[in-house]
């Protein structure tokens, strides 16, 4: 059930085969949240688009979800990136830049 204080974050992965693993991890990390797969919307002239995850949770729940991303990224064998969008602002994380980008993303959630 959606609460007025809930915020929404969207997660896009560079490798769609990792979408299910990220969905499961987000659901485990943020009990009581809602994680949904949102079908991608192709741009004009494109034949398809990648699906994304939408996480609806409290601000503290979103912060908890963001804090587990470094381990998720580092545990993957391929060069994976996750783009997180909150209120129209996007940040891309990789295993190599996550320590630099994580504080920026946390500030976005505090706004």
C-alpha positions as CSV (number, residue, x, y, z in Angstrom):
1,X,0.0,0.0,0.0
2,X,1.4,3.4,-1.0
3,X,1.9,5.9,1.8
4,X,2.1,9.7,1.4
5,X,5.7,9.7,2.7
6,X,6.9,7.1,0.2
7,X,9.3,8.0,-2.5
8,X,10.0,6.3,-5.9
9,X,13.3,5.4,-7.3
10,X,13.9,3.7,-10.7
11,X,16.7,1.3,-11.4
12,X,17.9,0.5,-14.9
13,X,20.6,-2.1,-15.4
14,X,23.0,-2.3,-18.3
15,X,22.5,-6.0,-18.5
16,X,18.9,-7.1,-18.5
17,X,19.8,-10.6,-17.4
18,X,20.6,-9.0,-14.0
19,X,17.2,-7.3,-13.6
20,X,15.7,-10.3,-11.7
21,X,18.6,-10.5,-9.3
22,X,18.4,-6.8,-8.5
23,X,14.7,-7.0,-8.0
24,X,15.1,-9.9,-5.6
25,X,17.8,-8.0,-3.7
26,X,15.9,-4.8,-3.4
27,X,12.8,-6.6,-2.1
28,X,15.0,-8.4,0.5
29,X,16.9,-5.2,1.5
30,X,13.8,-3.1,2.0
31,X,11.0,-5.1,3.7
32,X,7.6,-3.7,3.2
33,X,8.5,-1.9,0.0
34,X,7.1,-2.4,-3.5
35,X,9.4,-3.4,-6.3
36,X,7.9,-3.6,-9.8
37,X,9.2,-4.2,-13.2
38,X,8.2,-1.4,-15.6
39,X,8.3,-2.2,-19.3
40,X,10.7,0.0,-21.2
41,X,9.3,2.6,-23.6
42,X,11.1,2.7,-26.9
43,X,12.1,6.1,-28.4
44,X,10.7,7.0,-31.8
45,X,12.3,4.8,-34.4
46,X,13.5,2.2,-31.8
47,X,12.1,-1.4,-31.9
48,X,12.4,-2.0,-28.2
49,X,13.5,-0.7,-24.8
50,X,14.9,-2.2,-21.6
51,X,12.7,-2.8,-18.6
52,X,13.4,-1.0,-15.4
53,X,12.6,-1.5,-11.7
54,X,10.5,0.9,-9.7
55,X,11.0,0.9,-5.9
56,X,8.4,2.6,-3.8
57,X,9.6,3.0,-0.2
58,X,10.2,5.5,2.6
59,X,13.3,7.7,2.3
60,X,15.1,5.5,4.8
61,X,14.1,2.4,2.7
62,X,15.5,4.0,-0.4
63,X,18.8,4.8,1.3
64,X,19.0,1.2,2.5
65,X,18.5,0.0,-1.1
66,X,21.1,2.4,-2.4
67,X,23.6,1.2,0.2
68,X,23.5,-2.4,-1.0
69,X,24.2,-1.5,-4.6
70,X,28.0,-1.5,-4.2
71,X,28.0,-5.1,-3.1
72,X,25.6,-6.0,-5.9
73,X,27.8,-4.3,-8.5
74,X,31.0,-5.8,-7.1
75,X,29.6,-9.3,-7.0
76,X,28.8,-9.4,-10.8
77,X,31.3,-11.0,-13.1
78,X,30.6,-8.6,-16.0
79,X,31.0,-4.8,-16.1
80,X,27.5,-3.9,-14.9
81,X,26.1,-0.5,-14.3
82,X,23.0,0.6,-12.5
83,X,21.3,3.9,-13.3
84,X,19.2,5.2,-10.4
85,X,16.6,7.9,-11.1
86,X,14.9,9.9,-8.3
87,X,12.6,12.8,-9.0
88,X,13.9,13.1,-12.6
89,X,17.6,13.1,-11.6
90,X,19.7,10.2,-12.7
91,X,23.1,8.8,-11.5
92,X,24.9,5.9,-13.0
93,X,26.9,3.6,-10.7
94,X,29.5,1.0,-11.6
95,X,31.8,-1.1,-9.4
96,X,34.6,1.4,-10.0
97,X,32.7,4.7,-9.3
98,X,30.3,3.7,-6.6
99,X,32.3,5.1,-3.7
100,X,32.3,8.5,-5.5
101,X,28.7,8.5,-6.6
102,X,27.0,7.1,-3.6
103,X,27.1,10.3,-1.5
104,X,25.6,12.3,-4.4
105,X,22.7,9.8,-4.6
106,X,22.1,9.9,-0.9
107,X,21.9,13.7,-1.1
108,X,19.2,13.4,-3.8
109,X,17.2,11.2,-1.5
110,X,17.5,13.7,1.4
111,X,15.9,16.5,-0.7
